[in-house]
Amino acid sequence: MNILKGETRTQDFLGKNPVGKISLLEINSEQYLSESNTILIYLSEEGTEFLSYDPYVRARVMQWLFFKQLSHKPFIAKSQYLISILRKPEEYHQLIEKIKEPGYKALTIMENHLKITYLKITYFLWMRVILLLILVCSLTPIIWLIKVDSVYTNSLKFKLG
């Protein structure tokens, strides 16, 4: 879907998702789910082991989903949208500069968690899926935030492979 060409504003798409945003999961011709976190929960509960039945582990997954929505998306994904999708970094320079610091803060939190998580392999097995989705589903090519000698080495390792 090309949001810049208005493809999420067509009558057909709005019939599936009245909000007119992506992500959208078509379950069948009459059932649709929107919002990435909702889709992730739905898919993880459909016969997979990605979402633990342990209440604490489930809560931790939810914690990271909320983190993505509240601490990651407004800064990192928004900057990526302005820079890489709209391709207007000069026009939005002030806004991008304003949200860089909270973006760095979100990356630092993720980086610190990944340092600990690498040491706890069973914990990492479920957490890596959520963090990968945070990085990938939120459109997080974060080139503008990361230098070659980045302190975010674990986040980069995770994102790049």
ZIBELPE-V883552 format. One record per pair of residues at least 24 apart in sequence whose C-alpha atoms are under 6 Angstrom apart, sorted by the first residue. I is the first residue (numbers start at 1). J is the second residue. D is the distance in whole Angstrom. If there is no record, write none. Layout:
# ZIBELPE-V883552
i=[I & I]
j=[J & J]
d=[D & D]
This chain:
# ZIBELPE-V883552
i=[50 & 68 & 72 & 75 & 75 & 76 & 77 & 77 & 77 & 111 & 111 & 111]
j=[126 & 134 & 106 & 99 & 103 & 103 & 138 & 139 & 140 & 152 & 154 & 155]
d=[6 & 6 & 6 & 5 & 5 & 5 & 6 & 6 & 6 & 6 & 6 & 6]
